Amino acid sequence: MADPRGFLKVRERELPKSRPVEVRLRDWKDTYAQRQEGQPFLKEQAGRCMDCGIPFCHQGCPLGNLIPEWNDLVRTDQWADAIERLHATNNFPEFTGRVCPAPCETSCVLGINQPAVTIKNIEVSIIDEAFERGLVAPQVPQRLTGSTVAVVGSGPAGLAAAQQLTRAGHTVVVYERDDAIGGLLRYGIPDFKLEKEHIERRLEQMEAEGTRFRPGVAIGTDITWDALRRRFDAVVVATGATVPRDLPVPGRELDGVHYAMDFLTPSNKAVAGQPVEGAPHAEGKHVIVIGGGDTGSDCVGTSLRQGAASVTTLAIGKKPPTERPAHQPWPTDPILFEVSSSHEEGGERSFLASTVEFVGDEDGHVRSLTVAETEYLEDGRRVPKPGTERQIPADLVLIAMGFTGPETPELVQQTGAETTGRGLVRRGDDYASSLPGVFVAGDAGRGQSLIVWAIAEGRAAAAAVDAYLQGSTELPAPVGPRTVALRG
C-alpha cells in the first residue's frame, strides 16, 4: 500500500529541471534534461499519492490508467511491475507522458488542498526507465486467426488499434499517406516536445510483433476505399481530424499567411534531415500566431528556434484564470492559464485580440495585422469592438485555431459512408461506420481531441473489430464512442 503519510512528509510538487532557455533554443532536443532513475525527488513525488479509496485520477483518464498502483511501485523501486501495470491500460505512455495535458492531475484528490501528484512525470519516467532496462519486449501472438485488418492512419489511435489487433492474432497492415509512420506524432509535434526516437523504438516493437507498415500510400488515390474493403476482412479508419479551421477575413489570400501545419510539418522534416524547399520559415521575421492552444505553442517554440525577430500569440478570448474557478470545481478539468515551455522561451501573448484584416504590401505579401479588442455579445458571439483597432507588424502569420474534422471526400464518394453534420465519419455504439466491416477510431469520428482519447478509442475500436471478426473478444474497451470527458 502507499505511504500513509507520504503526502504530509512531502507537500511540495517537484518536476524535472528544464534545460536553460538559451541552451535549448540552439537545438531541437527535449526541453527537459535527461531523465534518470536516480532523480532524488521521483520516489518522493510518487510517495505523495494517497492511494485513495476512490481514485478520481481514474475518472480523469479515459484510458483508466492504474495510477495509484504504479505510483507505489515506483516508490518501492519495483520497475518491472510498474511498467507492467502501466502497459496494462496504455500502449504508448512515452507519448502521453510527454504531450498529454494530464487531465488525471486535475482529478487528483490531493489537488483539493495541495498541488496534485506529478502523475505525468512519473508515467514518462516509468516507460523511459523500462526501455533503459530492457523491460519492453515484443508481445508476439501465440496463434494467428487468419483474419486481416487494414488500419488507415498511423497516429496514436491507429497505432493503438493496430497493436491491440496484432496481439489478438490478426494480420494487421497500417497505411499512412506520409513518407513515415506516426501521423501528427511524427510531423505535427516538434522534437523539443517529442523526439522521434521514441516513435522509432515503439515501431520496432510493433514490427517485431507482426504489424506491417505501409507509408507513402494514400487510401482513396493509390488504393481506392472499395479495393481496400475487398482486400481486408475489416478496416479501421483512423485518419484524424486534419482539416484546419480557417480565418476568413480580408487579406487571407496574402503570401505569408499559412496554416500552422504548413509551417510545423516542413520544420519537422527539416529537423529529420529531409530536404525542404519553399516552406515558410521564421528567420528574421515578425511572426504572429493566431490561436493560444497547443498547436499555437508549438508554432512559438519552432519560430524562436528558427530565429524569428519577434513572436506574438493572439487569442480571441479572455485570459483564463490561474486558479480553478468556482464553476469548474474539482474533479472537473478546468480551463486555466497555462505557460508552456515554448512560452517560457520568449514571445508575447495577447488576449481579447480579434483579427480584423491581414494587410499586405504592393507585392502581395503580408506586412501587418489589423487587430481589435474582442467584444462579447449577449448571444455569446465574440466580435471586434469598433474603435479599438490597432496595427501589429507581421511578416509571417500562422493560423493555429484547431481543426474542424477529417478529410473524408474520397471515403464518402467511393463508398457512400455516412458522415455527421460536423463532417465526422458517423459511427455506432460499437465504433462501426455505416459500412459493413469498417470501423472508426479517434479524431475521425470524435473530432479534434487529446492524444489520450485517441489511444483509448484505438483500444476500444480494436475490441469492437476483434468481436466482429471472432464473435467475442477479451480486448479491453476503456471508452465508448460517445463518452465525454468530465469538464466544467
C-alpha positions in Angstrom: 0.0 0.0 0.0 1.0 3.6 -0.3 2.9 5.5 2.4 0.0 6.8 4.5 1.9 9.9 5.5 3.7 10.5 2.1 1.6 13.5 1.2 2.2 15.0 4.6 6.0 14.4 4.5 6.4 15.9 1.0 3.9 18.7 0.4 5.7 20.4 -2.5 5.2 19.4 -6.1 8.5 19.0 -7.9 9.2 18.4 -11.6 12.4 17.7 -13.6 14.5 20.7 -14.3 14.2 22.0 -17.9 17.3 22.9 -19.8 18.2 26.6 -19.8 16.3 28.6 -22.4 19.5 30.0 -24.0 20.7 26.4 -24.5 17.6 24.7 -25.7 16.8 27.4 -28.3 20.0 26.3 -30.1 18.8 22.8 -30.8 15.6 20.7 -31.2 16.2 18.3 -28.4 13.9 17.6 -25.5 13.1 20.7 -23.4 13.9 18.8 -20.2 17.2 17.5 -19.0 17.9 13.8 -19.4 15.7 11.8 -17.0 17.4 9.3 -14.8 16.1 6.8 -12.3 18.3 8.3 -9.7 16.4 11.6 -9.6 16.2 12.2 -5.9 12.7 13.6 -6.0 10.9 11.0 -8.2 10.2 8.4 -5.4 9.3 11.1 -3.0 6.8 12.5 -5.6 5.4 9.1 -6.2 5.0 8.7 -2.4 2.7 11.7 -2.3 0.0 9.6 -4.0 -2.7 8.8 -1.4 -3.9 5.5 -2.9 -7.4 6.8 -2.5 -10.3 4.5 -1.8 -11.9 6.1 -4.8 -9.1 7.2 -7.1 -10.6 10.1 -9.1 -7.5 10.2 -11.3 -9.1 7.1 -13.0 -12.1 9.3 -13.8 -9.9 12.0 -15.4 -8.0 9.5 -17.6 -10.0 7.9 -20.4 -7.5 5.1 -20.5 -8.3 4.2 -16.9 -4.6 4.2 -16.0 -3.9 2.3 -12.8 -2.2 5.4 -11.4 -2.1 4.7 -7.6 -0.7 1.2 -8.3 2.3 2.3 -10.4 2.9 5.3 -8.2 3.5 3.0 -5.3 5.6 0.6 -7.4 7.9 3.5 -8.3 8.1 4.5 -4.7 9.2 1.0 -3.7 11.6 0.6 -6.7 9.7 -2.1 -8.5 10.2 -1.0 -12.0 9.3 -4.2 -13.8 5.9 -4.4 -12.0 5.4 -0.6 -12.6 5.7 -0.9 -16.4 3.5 -4.0 -16.4 0.7 -2.1 -14.7 1.3 1.0 -16.9 1.2 -1.0 -20.1 -1.9 -2.8 -18.9 -4.0 0.2 -19.9 -1.8 2.4 -22.1 0.1 1.2 -25.3 2.2 4.3 -25.5 3.0 6.0 -22.2 6.1 7.6 -23.8 3.7 9.7 -25.9 1.1 10.6 -23.3 3.8 11.2 -20.7 5.2 13.9 -22.9 2.4 15.5 -24.8 -0.9 14.8 -22.9 -2.2 17.7 -20.9 -2.8 15.3 -18.0 -6.5 15.6 -17.1 -5.7 12.9 -14.5 -3.8 15.5 -12.5 -6.7 17.9 -12.3 -8.8 15.0 -10.9 -6.2 14.1 -8.3 -7.8 14.0 -4.8 -4.6 15.6 -3.3 -5.3 18.6 -5.6 -8.2 19.6 -3.4 -5.9 21.4 -1.0 -2.4 20.6 -2.2 -0.6 20.6 -5.6 -1.6 17.4 -7.4 0.7 14.4 -7.7 3.1 14.6 -10.6 1.4 11.8 -12.4 2.5 12.7 -15.9 6.2 12.8 -15.0 6.1 9.6 -13.0 4.4 7.9 -16.1 7.1 9.0 -18.5 9.8 8.1 -16.0 8.5 4.6 -15.8 8.5 4.0 -19.6 11.9 5.6 -20.1 13.4 3.5 -17.3 11.7 0.4 -18.7 13.3 0.9 -22.1 16.7 1.5 -20.5 16.4 -1.7 -18.5 15.2 -3.8 -21.5 11.8 -4.3 -19.9 9.8 -3.5 -23.1 9.7 -6.6 -25.3 7.5 -7.6 -28.3 4.3 -9.5 -27.4 4.1 -11.9 -30.3 0.6 -13.6 -30.6 0.6 -17.3 -29.8 -1.7 -18.0 -32.7 -3.0 -16.3 -35.8 -6.7 -16.0 -36.5 -6.4 -15.9 -40.3 -8.3 -12.6 -40.4 -6.8 -9.5 -41.9 -7.3 -5.8 -40.8 -6.3 -2.6 -42.5 -5.7 0.5 -40.4 -5.8 3.7 -42.3 -3.8 6.4 -40.5 -0.8 5.9 -38.2 -1.5 8.5 -35.4 -2.0 7.3 -31.8 -5.5 6.0 -32.5 -4.4 3.9 -35.5 -1.2 2.6 -33.8 -3.1 1.6 -30.7 -5.8 -0.2 -32.7 -3.1 -1.9 -34.8 -1.1 -3.1 -31.8 -4.1 -4.5 -30.0 -5.4 -6.3 -33.1 -1.9 -7.7 -33.9 -1.6 -9.1 -30.3 -5.0 -10.7 -30.7 -3.7 -12.7 -33.6 -5.0 -10.8 -36.6 -2.8 -9.8 -39.6 -2.7 -6.0 -39.5 -1.4 -3.6 -42.1 -1.1 0.1 -41.3 -1.4 2.5 -44.2 0.0 6.1 -44.0 0.0 8.6 -46.8 3.1 10.5 -45.4 6.5 9.1 -46.1 7.0 7.9 -42.4 4.7 6.4 -39.8 3.4 8.4 -36.9 0.8 10.9 -38.1 0.9 14.1 -36.1 3.3 12.5 -33.7 5.8 12.4 -36.5 5.2 15.6 -38.4 2.9 17.7 -36.2 4.6 17.8 -32.8 8.1 19.4 -32.7 11.1 17.4 -31.5 11.6 19.6 -28.5 8.3 18.1 -27.2 8.6 14.6 -28.6 11.9 13.4 -30.0 11.3 11.0 -32.8 13.5 8.2 -31.3 10.5 7.5 -29.0 8.4 6.7 -32.1 11.0 4.6 -33.7 11.7 2.3 -30.8 7.9 1.7 -30.4 7.6 0.9 -34.1 10.4 -1.6 -33.8 8.4 -3.4 -31.1 5.3 -3.4 -33.2 7.1 -4.7 -36.3 8.6 -7.5 -34.2 5.1 -8.4 -33.0 3.9 -8.7 -36.6 2.3 -5.4 -37.5 3.1 -4.3 -41.1 3.6 -0.7 -42.1 3.0 0.8 -45.5 4.0 4.5 -45.5 3.6 6.6 -48.6 0.3 5.0 -49.6 -2.8 7.3 -49.8 -6.0 5.4 -49.4 -8.6 6.9 -51.8 -6.0 7.5 -54.6 -3.2 4.9 -54.5 -5.7 2.3 -53.4 -9.4 3.0 -53.5 -11.5 2.6 -50.4 -13.6 0.0 -52.2 -10.5 -2.0 -53.1 -9.3 -1.9 -49.5 -12.6 -3.2 -48.2 -12.4 -6.1 -50.7 -8.8 -6.9 -49.7 -9.3 -7.0 -46.0 -11.8 -8.6 -43.6 -12.1 -5.3 -41.6 -10.9 -1.7 -41.9 -10.2 0.8 -39.1 -10.5 4.5 -40.2 -8.1 6.5 -38.0 -7.2 9.4 -40.3 -7.5 12.0 -37.6 -9.2 15.5 -37.9 -6.7 17.2 -40.1 -8.9 19.9 -41.8 -7.7 23.2 -40.3 -10.1 25.9 -39.1 -9.7 28.9 -41.3 -9.9 32.6 -40.6 -11.8 34.2 -43.5 -11.0 37.9 -43.1 -9.9 40.4 -45.7 -6.3 39.7 -46.9 -6.4 36.0 -46.1 -5.0 35.3 -49.6 -1.8 37.2 -49.0 1.6 35.5 -49.1 3.0 34.8 -45.7 -0.4 33.7 -44.2 -0.3 29.9 -43.5 -2.0 27.2 -41.6 0.1 26.0 -38.6 0.7 22.6 -40.1 2.0 24.0 -43.3 4.7 25.5 -41.1 5.3 22.7 -38.5 5.4 19.8 -40.9 8.2 21.0 -43.1 10.1 22.2 -40.0 9.9 18.6 -38.5 11.0 17.2 -41.9 14.0 19.6 -41.9 14.9 18.6 -38.4 14.8 15.0 -39.5 17.4 15.8 -42.2 15.0 15.8 -45.2 15.3 18.4 -47.9 12.6 21.0 -47.7 12.1 23.8 -50.3 9.7 26.7 -50.4 8.4 26.1 -46.9 7.6 29.1 -44.6 10.4 30.0 -42.3 10.6 32.4 -39.4 14.2 33.5 -39.5 14.4 37.3 -39.1 10.6 37.7 -39.3 7.9 39.2 -37.1 5.7 36.2 -36.5 2.1 36.3 -35.5 0.5 33.1 -34.1 -3.3 33.2 -34.1 -4.6 30.7 -31.6 -3.5 30.0 -28.0 -3.6 26.2 -27.8 -1.0 23.5 -28.0 -0.5 23.9 -31.8 0.0 27.6 -31.3 2.5 27.0 -28.6 4.4 24.6 -30.9 4.5 27.4 -33.5 6.0 29.7 -30.9 8.8 27.3 -29.9 9.5 26.5 -33.6 9.6 30.1 -34.6 12.0 31.0 -31.8 14.4 28.2 -32.8 14.3 29.3 -36.4 15.4 32.8 -35.4 12.3 34.9 -35.5 12.7 38.6 -34.9 9.6 38.6 -32.7 6.7 36.2 -31.9 3.3 37.3 -30.8 0.4 35.0 -29.9 -3.1 36.3 -30.4 -6.0 34.7 -28.5 -9.6 35.9 -29.2 -10.9 35.0 -25.7 -10.2 36.3 -22.2 -7.1 35.3 -20.4 -8.0 32.2 -18.3 -7.7 32.3 -14.6 -4.6 30.9 -12.8 -6.8 29.3 -10.1 -9.6 26.8 -10.5 -12.9 28.9 -11.0 -15.9 28.1 -8.9 -18.0 26.9 -11.8 -15.3 24.3 -12.7 -14.9 22.5 -9.3 -12.7 19.5 -8.6 -12.6 16.9 -10.1 -13.5 18.6 -13.4 -10.8 19.5 -15.9 -10.7 23.3 -15.6 -9.7 25.8 -18.2 -6.7 27.6 -16.7 -3.9 29.9 -17.8 -1.0 27.7 -18.9 2.6 28.6 -19.6 4.1 26.0 -21.9 7.8 25.5 -22.3 7.6 27.5 -25.5 6.0 30.4 -23.8 8.9 30.4 -21.3 11.3 30.8 -24.1 10.1 34.1 -25.4 7.4 35.9 -27.3 4.4 37.9 -26.2 0.8 36.8 -25.6 -2.2 39.0 -26.3 -5.8 38.1 -25.2 -9.1 39.5 -26.3 -7.5 40.1 -29.7 -9.7 39.8 -32.7 -8.1 39.8 -36.1 -9.9 42.2 -38.4 -7.7 42.2 -41.5 -4.4 41.0 -43.0 -2.7 44.0 -44.6 -0.2 43.4 -47.4 2.3 45.4 -49.5 2.2 46.1 -53.2 3.9 42.7 -53.9 1.0 40.8 -52.2 2.9 39.8 -49.0 1.5 40.3 -45.6 3.1 43.1 -43.6 0.8 43.7 -40.7 -2.4 42.7 -39.0 -5.3 44.9 -38.0 -6.4 43.7 -34.6 -9.3 44.9 -32.4 -10.4 44.2 -28.8 -12.8 41.3 -28.6 -16.3 42.2 -27.5 -18.8 39.6 -26.1 -22.3 39.9 -27.3 -25.4 38.8 -25.4 -25.8 35.7 -27.5 -22.2 34.7 -26.7 -20.7 35.7 -30.0 -17.2 37.3 -30.0 -16.8 40.2 -32.4 -14.2 43.0 -32.9 -15.1 46.1 -30.9 -15.4 49.2 -33.1 -12.9 51.9 -32.4 -10.3 49.7 -30.8 -8.3 48.7 -33.9 -4.5 48.7 -33.9 -1.8 47.5 -36.2 0.7 44.8 -35.5 3.8 44.2 -37.7 3.7 40.8 -39.3 5.9 39.1 -41.9 4.6 35.6 -41.2 1.2 34.7 -39.9 0.4 31.2 -38.6 -3.3 30.2 -38.1 -3.4 27.7 -35.3 -7.1 27.7 -34.5 -7.6 24.0 -34.3 -9.2 21.5 -36.7 -12.8 21.0 -38.0 -12.7 17.4 -38.9 -11.3 14.6 -41.1 -10.6 14.7 -44.8 -13.4 12.4 -46.0 -14.3 13.3 -49.6 -12.7 10.1 -51.1 -14.2 7.9 -48.4 -17.7 9.3 -48.9 -17.5 9.4 -52.7 -16.1 5.9 -53.2 -18.1 4.1 -50.5 -21.1 6.2 -49.6 -20.1 6.3 -45.9 -22.3 8.4 -43.8 -21.0 11.5 -42.0 -22.3 13.7 -39.3 -23.3 17.4 -39.5 -19.8 18.2 -38.4 -18.2 16.2 -41.2 -17.1 13.4 -39.0 -17.4 9.8 -40.0 -20.7 8.5 -38.4 -20.3 5.5 -36.1 -22.5 3.5 -33.8 -22.0 2.3 -30.3 -19.5 -0.3 -31.4 -17.4 2.1 -33.4 -18.8 0.6 -36.6 -19.5 3.0 -39.5 -22.4 2.7 -41.8 -20.3 0.4 -44.0 -20.1 -3.3 -43.1 -16.7 -4.2 -41.6 -15.5 -0.6 -41.4 -14.8 1.0 -38.0 -13.8 4.5 -37.0 -11.4 5.4 -34.2 -10.0 8.7 -32.8 -10.5 12.2 -34.1 -12.0 11.0 -37.5 -15.1 10.0 -35.5 -14.8 12.1 -32.4 -13.4 15.4 -33.6 -10.3 17.1 -32.5 -9.3 15.8 -29.1 -6.4 14.7 -26.9 -3.8 12.0 -27.6 -5.0 10.1 -24.5 -8.5 9.9 -26.0 -7.1 8.8 -29.4 -5.3 5.9 -27.7 -8.3 5.0 -25.6 -10.6 5.0 -28.7 -8.0 3.0 -30.7 -8.0 0.3 -28.0 -11.8 0.3 -27.8 -12.2 0.1 -31.5 -9.8 -2.8 -31.6 -12.0 -4.7 -29.2 -15.0 -4.0 -31.5 -13.2 -5.2 -34.5 -12.0 -8.4 -32.7 -15.6 -9.1 -31.7 -16.8 -8.6 -35.2 -14.2 -11.0 -36.6 -14.3 -13.6 -33.8 -17.7 -13.3 -32.4 -16.3 -12.3 -29.0 -13.3 -10.5 -27.6 -11.1 -10.3 -24.5 -9.6 -7.0 -25.5 -10.3 -4.0 -23.2 -12.7 -1.3 -24.3 -12.0 1.7 -22.0 -14.3 4.2 -23.6 -17.4 4.3 -25.7 -17.5 6.4 -28.9 -19.8 8.9 -27.3 -18.0 9.1 -23.9 -17.4 12.7 -23.0 -14.6 13.9 -20.7 -15.6 15.3 -17.4 -15.2 19.1 -17.8 -16.9 22.1 -16.4 
